[in-house]
Amino acid sequence: MTKTIPIGISACLLGENVRFDGGHKRLAFAVEQLAPYVRFEPICPEMAIGLPTPRPALRLVKMDDSIVMRFSNDESIDVTEKMQSYAEKRVAPLTGLCGYIVCAKSPSCGMERVRVYSANGKDAKKAGIGMYTAELMKQHPWLPVEEDGRLNDPVLRENFVERVFALFELNQLRESGLTRGKLMAFHSRYKLILLAHSQPEYRELGRFVAAMAEWDSLEDYFTEYRLRLMNLLLHKATRRNHTNVLMHVQGYFRKQLSSPQRQELAGLIDRYRQGMQPLLAPITLLKHYMSEYPDAYLADQRYFEPYPEALKLRYGH
């Protein structure tokens, strides 16, 4: 990888003391494991609109048909317009990002289940989205966005990182000079990954790729393809779908492997299917056979290394 991957992140998750209480929420996964592969672009919306730290906590309040942002200790101070204006301007140029990690529960950065208080302040529902993150997701609907808390889930963590690396490769392709041939080759490289996420949507995306020549503007096509690809990858890959992919790959070696080898591989795939082995186990054996019996198609598939192995993300499946 010649370039580091640009990822936006709530500044407090990098250990910066910018939270309302003067502290931080350092995310070890980001700072220690992901950092060697990415270039973080930290943003704290509250600090950016001129608020100090420490400061009174902000909250989202439902007023008739709108959501406003106010201080929890003084609801006469409304920062809605200032935060919304900042979010719209700050988010607009972030088209080159390949992912974004936001601070959970934050009234500015939370991705889901942010507390929204009633006008009288007595009731609160976990039904909101942080004002900054809502604008981020509105302007860049293809962008992988995840919260710090959810990244403790191994399946969600692997899904986020996979989307980040896929988008980075797609963006690199675009920067190198977009052609129909390059897009076709990219889609082909991701075939097995897409099958592991959703077979129906893979087939639908395949029909869209086949119709590429019908689009007058390749740039417009790229924009739509990127959105569809990222939405497909948002589906969590399942053990059942992975098993189907592994059995499909197994078929490439039916002539080269001896009967005991075929039985060993089939047994390992079945133990994975039953949850007795991690995904890494059958993939490691398949990669061994790929080196022993090279196949150009399989060698090109991102499925076998969608991100650096050092991130150790395939133990959770």
TORKOL-4160 file (C-alpha; in steps of 0.2 Angstrom, whole numbers, padded with zeros to 4 digits, m for minus):
317
<pt num="1" X="0000" Y="0000" Z="0000"/>
<pt num="2" X="0008" Y="0016" Z="m0006"/>
<pt num="3" X="m0004" Y="0028" Z="0003"/>
<pt num="4" X="m0012" Y="0028" Z="0020"/>
<pt num="5" X="m0031" Y="0028" Z="0021"/>
<pt num="6" X="m0039" Y="0044" Z="0026"/>
<pt num="7" X="m0052" Y="0041" Z="0040"/>
<pt num="8" X="m0062" Y="0054" Z="0049"/>
<pt num="9" X="m0063" Y="0052" Z="0068"/>
<pt num="10" X="m0071" Y="0061" Z="0083"/>
<pt num="11" X="m0056" Y="0069" Z="0091"/>
<pt num="12" X="m0059" Y="0062" Z="0108"/>
<pt num="13" X="m0057" Y="0044" Z="0102"/>
<pt num="14" X="m0039" Y="0048" Z="0098"/>
<pt num="15" X="m0036" Y="0053" Z="0116"/>
<pt num="16" X="m0038" Y="0072" Z="0114"/>
<pt num="17" X="m0046" Y="0080" Z="0130"/>
<pt num="18" X="m0060" Y="0089" Z="0121"/>
<pt num="19" X="m0075" Y="0081" Z="0129"/>
<pt num="20" X="m0088" Y="0091" Z="0139"/>
<pt num="21" X="m0080" Y="0085" Z="0155"/>
<pt num="22" X="m0062" Y="0089" Z="0150"/>
<pt num="23" X="m0058" Y="0071" Z="0146"/>
<pt num="24" X="m0057" Y="0059" Z="0132"/>
<pt num="25" X="m0064" Y="0042" Z="0126"/>
<pt num="26" X="m0048" Y="0035" Z="0118"/>
<pt num="27" X="m0052" Y="0020" Z="0107"/>
<pt num="28" X="m0038" Y="0008" Z="0108"/>
<pt num="29" X="m0043" Y="m0001" Z="0092"/>
<pt num="30" X="m0040" Y="0015" Z="0082"/>
<pt num="31" X="m0025" Y="0021" Z="0091"/>
<pt num="32" X="m0015" Y="0005" Z="0092"/>
<pt num="33" X="m0021" Y="m0007" Z="0079"/>
<pt num="34" X="m0029" Y="0003" Z="0064"/>
<pt num="35" X="m0016" Y="0018" Z="0065"/>
<pt num="36" X="m0002" Y="0010" Z="0055"/>
<pt num="37" X="m0013" Y="0009" Z="0040"/>
<pt num="38" X="m0023" Y="0025" Z="0041"/>
<pt num="39" X="m0022" Y="0044" Z="0042"/>
<pt num="40" X="m0034" Y="0050" Z="0055"/>
<pt num="41" X="m0042" Y="0067" Z="0052"/>
<pt num="42" X="m0049" Y="0072" Z="0070"/>
<pt num="43" X="m0064" Y="0083" Z="0072"/>
<pt num="44" X="m0073" Y="0089" Z="0087"/>
<pt num="45" X="m0088" Y="0099" Z="0082"/>
<pt num="46" X="m0091" Y="0106" Z="0099"/>
<pt num="47" X="m0074" Y="0114" Z="0100"/>
<pt num="48" X="m0075" Y="0119" Z="0082"/>
<pt num="49" X="m0090" Y="0130" Z="0085"/>
<pt num="50" X="m0080" Y="0139" Z="0099"/>
<pt num="51" X="m0086" Y="0129" Z="0114"/>
<pt num="52" X="m0073" Y="0127" Z="0128"/>
<pt num="53" X="m0068" Y="0111" Z="0138"/>
<pt num="54" X="m0074" Y="0108" Z="0150"/>
<pt num="55" X="m0091" Y="0114" Z="0146"/>
<pt num="56" X="m0110" Y="0110" Z="0151"/>
<pt num="57" X="m0116" Y="0095" Z="0142"/>
<pt num="58" X="m0126" Y="0098" Z="0126"/>
<pt num="59" X="m0142" Y="0088" Z="0122"/>
<pt num="60" X="m0154" Y="0086" Z="0108"/>
<pt num="61" X="m0172" Y="0092" Z="0111"/>
<pt num="62" X="m0188" Y="0089" Z="0101"/>
<pt num="63" X="m0197" Y="0105" Z="0098"/>
<pt num="64" X="m0213" Y="0101" Z="0088"/>
<pt num="65" X="m0207" Y="0094" Z="0071"/>
<pt num="66" X="m0188" Y="0099" Z="0073"/>
<pt num="67" X="m0173" Y="0094" Z="0084"/>
<pt num="68" X="m0163" Y="0107" Z="0092"/>
<pt num="69" X="m0147" Y="0107" Z="0102"/>
<pt num="70" X="m0146" Y="0116" Z="0119"/>
<pt num="71" X="m0136" Y="0116" Z="0134"/>
<pt num="72" X="m0143" Y="0103" Z="0147"/>
<pt num="73" X="m0141" Y="0116" Z="0162"/>
<pt num="74" X="m0148" Y="0131" Z="0152"/>
<pt num="75" X="m0160" Y="0128" Z="0138"/>
<pt num="76" X="m0161" Y="0146" Z="0134"/>
<pt num="77" X="m0144" Y="0144" Z="0125"/>
<pt num="78" X="m0147" Y="0136" Z="0108"/>
<pt num="79" X="m0133" Y="0131" Z="0097"/>
<pt num="80" X="m0143" Y="0122" Z="0084"/>
<pt num="81" X="m0140" Y="0135" Z="0070"/>
<pt num="82" X="m0121" Y="0136" Z="0074"/>
<pt num="83" X="m0119" Y="0117" Z="0074"/>
<pt num="84" X="m0129" Y="0114" Z="0058"/>
<pt num="85" X="m0120" Y="0128" Z="0049"/>
<pt num="86" X="m0103" Y="0121" Z="0054"/>
<pt num="87" X="m0108" Y="0103" Z="0050"/>
<pt num="88" X="m0114" Y="0107" Z="0032"/>
<pt num="89" X="m0098" Y="0117" Z="0028"/>
<pt num="90" X="m0086" Y="0105" Z="0036"/>
<pt num="91" X="m0093" Y="0089" Z="0029"/>
<pt num="92" X="m0094" Y="0095" Z="0011"/>
<pt num="93" X="m0076" Y="0093" Z="0007"/>
<pt num="94" X="m0074" Y="0076" Z="0015"/>
<pt num="95" X="m0077" Y="0067" Z="m0001"/>
<pt num="96" X="m0060" Y="0059" Z="m0001"/>
<pt num="97" X="m0062" Y="0050" Z="0016"/>
<pt num="98" X="m0064" Y="0031" Z="0016"/>
<pt num="99" X="m0072" Y="0029" Z="0033"/>
<pt num="100" X="m0077" Y="0039" Z="0049"/>
<pt num="101" X="m0077" Y="0033" Z="0067"/>
<pt num="102" X="m0089" Y="0043" Z="0078"/>
<pt num="103" X="m0091" Y="0045" Z="0097"/>
<pt num="104" X="m0107" Y="0035" Z="0102"/>
<pt num="105" X="m0121" Y="0044" Z="0112"/>
<pt num="106" X="m0114" Y="0061" Z="0108"/>
<pt num="107" X="m0127" Y="0074" Z="0103"/>
<pt num="108" X="m0116" Y="0080" Z="0089"/>
<pt num="109" X="m0107" Y="0064" Z="0084"/>
<pt num="110" X="m0118" Y="0049" Z="0089"/>
<pt num="111" X="m0123" Y="0038" Z="0074"/>
<pt num="112" X="m0139" Y="0030" Z="0082"/>
<pt num="113" X="m0149" Y="0029" Z="0098"/>
<pt num="114" X="m0144" Y="0047" Z="0104"/>
<pt num="115" X="m0155" Y="0053" Z="0118"/>
<pt num="116" X="m0168" Y="0065" Z="0112"/>
<pt num="117" X="m0177" Y="0075" Z="0126"/>
<pt num="118" X="m0194" Y="0081" Z="0126"/>
<pt num="119" X="m0197" Y="0100" Z="0127"/>
<pt num="120" X="m0201" Y="0099" Z="0146"/>
<pt num="121" X="m0185" Y="0089" Z="0148"/>
<pt num="122" X="m0193" Y="0075" Z="0158"/>
<pt num="123" X="m0193" Y="0062" Z="0145"/>
<pt num="124" X="m0180" Y="0056" Z="0134"/>
<pt num="125" X="m0180" Y="0043" Z="0120"/>
<pt num="126" X="m0164" Y="0034" Z="0112"/>
<pt num="127" X="m0170" Y="0038" Z="0095"/>
<pt num="128" X="m0158" Y="0052" Z="0088"/>
<pt num="129" X="m0143" Y="0054" Z="0077"/>
<pt num="130" X="m0130" Y="0067" Z="0082"/>
<pt num="131" X="m0132" Y="0083" Z="0072"/>
<pt num="132" X="m0114" Y="0083" Z="0064"/>
<pt num="133" X="m0115" Y="0064" Z="0060"/>
<pt num="134" X="m0133" Y="0066" Z="0052"/>
<pt num="135" X="m0126" Y="0079" Z="0040"/>
<pt num="136" X="m0111" Y="0068" Z="0036"/>
<pt num="137" X="m0122" Y="0053" Z="0032"/>
<pt num="138" X="m0134" Y="0064" Z="0022"/>
<pt num="139" X="m0120" Y="0072" Z="0011"/>
<pt num="140" X="m0110" Y="0056" Z="0009"/>
<pt num="141" X="m0122" Y="0041" Z="0010"/>
<pt num="142" X="m0109" Y="0029" Z="0003"/>
<pt num="143" X="m0096" Y="0032" Z="0017"/>
<pt num="144" X="m0093" Y="0019" Z="0030"/>
<pt num="145" X="m0097" Y="0026" Z="0047"/>
<pt num="146" X="m0096" Y="0017" Z="0064"/>
<pt num="147" X="m0097" Y="0021" Z="0082"/>
<pt num="148" X="m0083" Y="0017" Z="0095"/>
<pt num="149" X="m0094" Y="0006" Z="0105"/>
<pt num="150" X="m0100" Y="m0004" Z="0091"/>
<pt num="151" X="m0082" Y="m0007" Z="0085"/>
<pt num="152" X="m0080" Y="m0019" Z="0101"/>
<pt num="153" X="m0091" Y="m0031" Z="0091"/>
<pt num="154" X="m0079" Y="m0042" Z="0081"/>
<pt num="155" X="m0092" Y="m0044" Z="0067"/>
<pt num="156" X="m0096" Y="m0026" Z="0065"/>
<pt num="157" X="m0077" Y="m0021" Z="0067"/>
<pt num="158" X="m0073" Y="m0033" Z="0053"/>
<pt num="159" X="m0087" Y="m0027" Z="0042"/>
<pt num="160" X="m0082" Y="m0008" Z="0045"/>
<pt num="161" X="m0063" Y="m0012" Z="0041"/>
<pt num="162" X="m0068" Y="m0022" Z="0025"/>
<pt num="163" X="m0078" Y="m0008" Z="0019"/>
<pt num="164" X="m0065" Y="0005" Z="0022"/>
<pt num="165" X="m0052" Y="m0005" Z="0012"/>
<pt num="166" X="m0064" Y="m0008" Z="m0002"/>
<pt num="167" X="m0068" Y="0010" Z="m0004"/>
<pt num="168" X="m0050" Y="0015" Z="m0003"/>
<pt num="169" X="m0046" Y="0003" Z="m0017"/>
<pt num="170" X="m0061" Y="0010" Z="m0027"/>
<pt num="171" X="m0055" Y="0028" Z="m0024"/>
<pt num="172" X="m0037" Y="0024" Z="m0029"/>
<pt num="173" X="m0044" Y="0017" Z="m0045"/>
<pt num="174" X="m0053" Y="0033" Z="m0049"/>
<pt num="175" X="m0038" Y="0043" Z="m0045"/>
<pt num="176" X="m0028" Y="0033" Z="m0057"/>
<pt num="177" X="m0040" Y="0037" Z="m0072"/>
<pt num="178" X="m0057" Y="0029" Z="m0072"/>
<pt num="179" X="m0061" Y="0017" Z="m0086"/>
<pt num="180" X="m0074" Y="0004" Z="m0089"/>
<pt num="181" X="m0061" Y="m0009" Z="m0090"/>
<pt num="182" X="m0054" Y="m0005" Z="m0073"/>
<pt num="183" X="m0071" Y="m0004" Z="m0065"/>
<pt num="184" X="m0075" Y="m0021" Z="m0072"/>
<pt num="185" X="m0059" Y="m0028" Z="m0065"/>
<pt num="186" X="m0062" Y="m0021" Z="m0048"/>
<pt num="187" X="m0080" Y="m0029" Z="m0048"/>
<pt num="188" X="m0072" Y="m0046" Z="m0053"/>
<pt num="189" X="m0059" Y="m0045" Z="m0039"/>
<pt num="190" X="m0073" Y="m0043" Z="m0026"/>
<pt num="191" X="m0085" Y="m0056" Z="m0032"/>
<pt num="192" X="m0082" Y="m0068" Z="m0018"/>
<pt num="193" X="m0082" Y="m0055" Z="m0005"/>
<pt num="194" X="m0099" Y="m0049" Z="m0012"/>
<pt num="195" X="m0106" Y="m0066" Z="m0012"/>
<pt num="196" X="m0102" Y="m0068" Z="0006"/>
<pt num="197" X="m0112" Y="m0053" Z="0011"/>
<pt num="198" X="m0128" Y="m0055" Z="0000"/>
<pt num="199" X="m0130" Y="m0067" Z="m0015"/>
<pt num="200" X="m0147" Y="m0058" Z="m0021"/>
<pt num="201" X="m0139" Y="m0041" Z="m0020"/>
<pt num="202" X="m0123" Y="m0047" Z="m0028"/>
<pt num="203" X="m0133" Y="m0054" Z="m0043"/>
<pt num="204" X="m0142" Y="m0037" Z="m0044"/>
<pt num="205" X="m0126" Y="m0027" Z="m0044"/>
<pt num="206" X="m0119" Y="m0039" Z="m0057"/>
<pt num="207" X="m0134" Y="m0034" Z="m0069"/>
<pt num="208" X="m0130" Y="m0016" Z="m0065"/>
<pt num="209" X="m0111" Y="m0019" Z="m0070"/>
<pt num="210" X="m0117" Y="m0028" Z="m0086"/>
<pt num="211" X="m0126" Y="m0012" Z="m0091"/>
<pt num="212" X="m0112" Y="0000" Z="m0088"/>
<pt num="213" X="m0110" Y="0004" Z="m0107"/>
<pt num="214" X="m0128" Y="0011" Z="m0107"/>
<pt num="215" X="m0122" Y="0025" Z="m0096"/>
<pt num="216" X="m0116" Y="0041" Z="m0105"/>
<pt num="217" X="m0106" Y="0047" Z="m0091"/>
<pt num="218" X="m0094" Y="0035" Z="m0083"/>
<pt num="219" X="m0092" Y="0047" Z="m0068"/>
<pt num="220" X="m0111" Y="0047" Z="m0065"/>
<pt num="221" X="m0110" Y="0028" Z="m0066"/>
<pt num="222" X="m0095" Y="0027" Z="m0054"/>
<pt num="223" X="m0105" Y="0037" Z="m0041"/>
<pt num="224" X="m0120" Y="0025" Z="m0042"/>
<pt num="225" X="m0109" Y="0010" Z="m0042"/>
<pt num="226" X="m0100" Y="0016" Z="m0026"/>
<pt num="227" X="m0116" Y="0018" Z="m0017"/>
<pt num="228" X="m0123" Y="0001" Z="m0022"/>
<pt num="229" X="m0107" Y="m0007" Z="m0018"/>
<pt num="230" X="m0106" Y="0001" Z="0000"/>
<pt num="231" X="m0124" Y="m0003" Z="0003"/>
<pt num="232" X="m0121" Y="m0021" Z="m0002"/>
<pt num="233" X="m0106" Y="m0023" Z="0010"/>
<pt num="234" X="m0116" Y="m0015" Z="0024"/>
<pt num="235" X="m0125" Y="m0032" Z="0025"/>
<pt num="236" X="m0115" Y="m0042" Z="0038"/>
<pt num="237" X="m0107" Y="m0057" Z="0030"/>
<pt num="238" X="m0115" Y="m0073" Z="0037"/>
<pt num="239" X="m0107" Y="m0090" Z="0041"/>
<pt num="240" X="m0119" Y="m0098" Z="0029"/>
<pt num="241" X="m0114" Y="m0087" Z="0015"/>
<pt num="242" X="m0095" Y="m0089" Z="0019"/>
<pt num="243" X="m0098" Y="m0108" Z="0019"/>
<pt num="244" X="m0105" Y="m0107" Z="0001"/>
<pt num="245" X="m0090" Y="m0096" Z="m0005"/>
<pt num="246" X="m0078" Y="m0109" Z="0003"/>
<pt num="247" X="m0087" Y="m0123" Z="m0005"/>
<pt num="248" X="m0086" Y="m0114" Z="m0022"/>
<pt num="249" X="m0067" Y="m0111" Z="m0020"/>
<pt num="250" X="m0065" Y="m0129" Z="m0015"/>
<pt num="251" X="m0072" Y="m0134" Z="m0032"/>
<pt num="252" X="m0057" Y="m0126" Z="m0040"/>
<pt num="253" X="m0045" Y="m0140" Z="m0033"/>
<pt num="254" X="m0056" Y="m0156" Z="m0035"/>
<pt num="255" X="m0044" Y="m0162" Z="m0049"/>
<pt num="256" X="m0027" Y="m0158" Z="m0040"/>
<pt num="257" X="m0031" Y="m0164" Z="m0022"/>
<pt num="258" X="m0031" Y="m0182" Z="m0016"/>
<pt num="259" X="m0046" Y="m0190" Z="m0009"/>
<pt num="260" X="m0039" Y="m0188" Z="0009"/>
<pt num="261" X="m0035" Y="m0170" Z="0006"/>
<pt num="262" X="m0053" Y="m0166" Z="m0001"/>
<pt num="263" X="m0060" Y="m0174" Z="0014"/>
<pt num="264" X="m0049" Y="m0164" Z="0026"/>
<pt num="265" X="m0054" Y="m0148" Z="0017"/>
<pt num="266" X="m0073" Y="m0152" Z="0017"/>
<pt num="267" X="m0072" Y="m0157" Z="0035"/>
<pt num="268" X="m0064" Y="m0141" Z="0040"/>
<pt num="269" X="m0076" Y="m0131" Z="0030"/>
<pt num="270" X="m0090" Y="m0140" Z="0039"/>
<pt num="271" X="m0083" Y="m0137" Z="0056"/>
<pt num="272" X="m0083" Y="m0119" Z="0051"/>
<pt num="273" X="m0101" Y="m0120" Z="0046"/>
<pt num="274" X="m0105" Y="m0127" Z="0063"/>
<pt num="275" X="m0096" Y="m0114" Z="0072"/>
<pt num="276" X="m0082" Y="m0125" Z="0078"/>
<pt num="277" X="m0068" Y="m0116" Z="0068"/>
<pt num="278" X="m0065" Y="m0098" Z="0064"/>
<pt num="279" X="m0066" Y="m0092" Z="0046"/>
<pt num="280" X="m0047" Y="m0091" Z="0046"/>
<pt num="281" X="m0045" Y="m0110" Z="0047"/>
<pt num="282" X="m0052" Y="m0115" Z="0030"/>
<pt num="283" X="m0045" Y="m0099" Z="0022"/>
<pt num="284" X="m0028" Y="m0103" Z="0028"/>
<pt num="285" X="m0029" Y="m0121" Z="0020"/>
<pt num="286" X="m0036" Y="m0114" Z="0004"/>
<pt num="287" X="m0022" Y="m0101" Z="0003"/>
<pt num="288" X="m0010" Y="m0116" Z="0005"/>
<pt num="289" X="m0018" Y="m0125" Z="m0010"/>
<pt num="290" X="m0018" Y="m0109" Z="m0020"/>
<pt num="291" X="0001" Y="m0107" Z="m0018"/>
<pt num="292" X="0003" Y="m0125" Z="m0022"/>
<pt num="293" X="m0009" Y="m0125" Z="m0037"/>
<pt num="294" X="m0010" Y="m0107" Z="m0043"/>
<pt num="295" X="m0026" Y="m0101" Z="m0051"/>
<pt num="296" X="m0026" Y="m0083" Z="m0059"/>
<pt num="297" X="m0044" Y="m0080" Z="m0055"/>
<pt num="298" X="m0042" Y="m0085" Z="m0036"/>
<pt num="299" X="m0026" Y="m0076" Z="m0034"/>
<pt num="300" X="m0034" Y="m0060" Z="m0039"/>
<pt num="301" X="m0049" Y="m0062" Z="m0027"/>
<pt num="302" X="m0049" Y="m0049" Z="m0012"/>
<pt num="303" X="m0058" Y="m0062" Z="m0002"/>
<pt num="304" X="m0042" Y="m0070" Z="0004"/>
<pt num="305" X="m0035" Y="m0054" Z="0010"/>
<pt num="306" X="m0047" Y="m0040" Z="0010"/>
<pt num="307" X="m0036" Y="m0030" Z="0023"/>
<pt num="308" X="m0020" Y="m0033" Z="0032"/>
<pt num="309" X="m0019" Y="m0050" Z="0041"/>
<pt num="310" X="m0011" Y="m0042" Z="0056"/>
<pt num="311" X="m0027" Y="m0034" Z="0060"/>
<pt num="312" X="m0033" Y="m0051" Z="0066"/>
<pt num="313" X="m0051" Y="m0048" Z="0061"/>
<pt num="314" X="m0056" Y="m0065" Z="0055"/>
<pt num="315" X="m0056" Y="m0074" Z="0072"/>
<pt num="316" X="m0074" Y="m0067" Z="0076"/>
<pt num="317" X="m0083" Y="m0076" Z="0062"/>
